[in-house]
């Protein structure tokens, strides 16, 4: 054609923008080769304007049908990178192998496979089970966890308890969902006690756990022993075990425990009272020196009421009303009591069932509440 209706003009000056009608006319394209930008003059009469076409020729290689702004983009080759500048929007389905968003707006659905990191959070690569929720580890890592007691917001962590009366020499006991019925590789946090005295986990200690629901003691128990196994769902606590030297009172903690001030402390399996028997800081300090060989167990914890009985008292009220039998433990003089056998819960109150005559004056009752 002698007089084509579409003309293309070029500029190699960075930042230069064409103007109508001095440098570009209706139906003409202008390309700034330094910036990789394309402009067009469009409109009728006084309504003619110069518009930048939203394509960066430096960053986009596309095949198939694509739109920018209010249009749809399908990017082809695996090595292609898609670049959105400013506050541009992508509407519709975008399939790409590299996506660089320098603005602050992306509309539509994002489907990702593998591990994705968004705003410092690392999401799991697969879905969880029904009714599970995403829980953070405090460092940006998210995983699916089973929550109980009313859900993740304001709810309490559920506690599942089984009580078994041992036969002579019995070593193997079954407990509910230690390994979430085999769905997870590591067990939930567990507390195992014999006649109210805490036992230690480990091959060289008192018992071991095996999937999905088995607790195995290293030595046989005595007939009539009460084995109470507590499984904490949606709450993970750590333990640290010490063997005391003579008159040792300071036990320095390692790992995540050292950053926490919520502890449970046991001396030879009997629970101690915070600020009475010990103080908690970066180290746990006993108020009285222990004997050589004493076993000190320190576990992270969430909440605690310390109550002192009057003579024959049976009714005790926790400080927080958000309590239930599914998120509570009760200790009498450091020994873990059995739910329904030794105590029941009101709304909210603890009622001592055994002994039926009530507690002795000065007895110490500890109520421990766990929350997600």
C-alpha positions, 0 to 999 in steps of 0.5 A, spaced: 500 500 500 502 506 498 499 510 504 498 505 509 492 506 515 497 504 520 504 507 522 509 505 527 514 511 530 520 509 534 524 513 539 530 510 543 530 516 548 528 513 555 522 516 558 519 519 552 512 519 551 508 521 544 503 526 544 497 527 539 497 530 534 504 533 534 508 526 534 503 521 533 496 521 529 490 517 530 491 510 528 498 510 529 503 506 534 509 509 537 514 504 540 519 507 545 525 502 544 529 504 550 523 503 555 520 497 551 513 501 551 508 501 546 503 507 545 497 508 540 493 514 539 485 512 539 478 516 539 474 521 535 475 528 534 476 532 541 476 525 544 483 523 541 488 520 547 494 517 547 494 510 551 500 506 553 498 499 551 500 494 557 505 490 554 512 490 556 516 487 550 522 486 555 518 481 559 513 478 556 513 472 551 506 469 549 502 464 545 494 463 544 489 468 546 491 474 552 488 480 555 491 485 559 488 490 564 480 487 563 483 482 558 485 475 559 492 472 559 495 465 557 503 465 557 506 460 553 513 457 554 516 454 560 521 460 561 516 465 560 516 471 565 510 475 566 510 482 569 505 486 572 507 493 573 504 499 578 496 497 580 495 493 574 489 487 574 489 480 571 482 478 570 481 471 568 485 465 568 493 466 568 497 460 567 505 461 567 511 458 570 514 465 572 510 471 575 513 477 578 508 482 581 511 489 582 504 492 584 499 491 589 493 488 586 492 481 583 484 479 582 482 472 581 484 465 584 491 462 585 492 455 584 499 452 587 502 446 587 508 444 592 510 449 597 508 456 597 511 462 601 506 468 601 508 474 606 513 470 610 508 464 611 510 457 608 503 453 607 503 445 607 503 442 600 497 438 601 490 438 604 489 436 612 483 432 614 476 434 615 475 439 621 483 440 621 485 448 621 492 451 619 496 452 625 502 456 625 509 454 629 510 461 631 516 462 625 511 462 619 510 455 618 503 453 617 501 446 618 494 442 619 492 440 626 486 437 630 483 442 634 478 441 640 474 444 645 470 449 640 475 451 635 481 455 634 478 461 636 478 462 643 477 455 644 480 450 649 485 444 647 481 438 648 484 432 652 482 425 651 483 421 658 483 413 659 484 410 665 486 402 666 487 398 672 493 394 671 493 386 671 499 383 674 505 384 670 502 388 665 506 392 660 502 394 654 496 399 654 491 402 649 490 409 649 486 413 644 489 416 638 496 417 640 498 418 633 491 420 630 490 413 628 496 413 624 495 419 620 501 423 622 508 420 623 509 423 630 505 422 636 501 428 640 503 430 646 502 425 652 502 424 659 502 417 662 501 416 670 501 410 674 497 411 681 497 419 679 505 419 679 508 422 672 512 417 668 518 418 663 517 417 656 524 414 653 527 407 651 531 408 657 526 411 662 519 408 664 515 407 657 515 408 649 509 410 644 508 406 638 503 407 632 497 408 632 495 407 640 500 403 644 503 405 650 509 400 652 512 400 659 519 397 660 517 393 666 511 390 668 506 393 673 503 391 679 495 388 679 491 394 681 495 399 679 491 405 675 494 407 669 492 414 666 494 416 659 492 423 657 493 425 650 493 433 648 490 434 641 491 441 638 497 443 643 504 441 643 508 441 649 516 439 650 519 436 656 526 436 659 528 431 664 534 432 669 537 427 674 539 431 680 546 432 684 545 433 691 542 439 693 541 442 686 536 447 685 537 450 679 536 447 672 537 450 666 533 449 660 534 448 653 531 449 646 524 452 646 522 451 653 528 457 655 523 462 652 517 460 656 515 462 662 509 457 663 511 450 666 509 444 669 515 441 674 515 434 677 519 431 682 520 424 682 513 424 678 509 428 683 507 435 681 510 441 684 507 448 685 509 454 681 512 460 686 511 455 692 516 449 690 519 453 684 520 459 680 520 459 673 525 463 668 530 461 663 532 456 668 527 453 673 529 454 681 527 449 686 526 453 693 529 447 696 535 443 694 533 436 691 537 429 693 542 426 688 538 422 683 532 425 684 528 426 677 526 433 675 521 433 669 519 440 666 514 441 661 511 447 658 504 449 660 498 454 659 494 456 665 494 454 672 490 455 679 493 454 685 488 452 691 488 451 698 483 447 702 479 448 708 477 442 712 472 437 708 472 442 702 469 439 696 468 445 691 473 449 688 472 454 682 477 455 677 479 463 675 477 462 668 470 460 666 472 457 659 473 451 662 471 444 661 473 436 663 476 436 656 481 441 657 483 440 665 487 436 669 486 436 677 492 435 682 492 433 689 498 435 693 502 434 686 498 427 685 494 427 678 487 425 680 482 421 675 476 424 672 469 422 674 473 417 679 476 423 684 473 429 681 467 432 676 466 439 673 460 444 674 459 450 671 465 452 672 467 448 679 471 442 681 467 437 686 472 432 689 468 425 689 474 421 693 475 422 699 467 423 700 468 426 706 472 432 703 479 434 703 483 436 709 485 443 711 491 445 708 491 440 702 493 443 696 489 442 689 492 444 683 487 446 677 491 446 670 487 448 664 490 447 657 488 452 651 490 452 643 
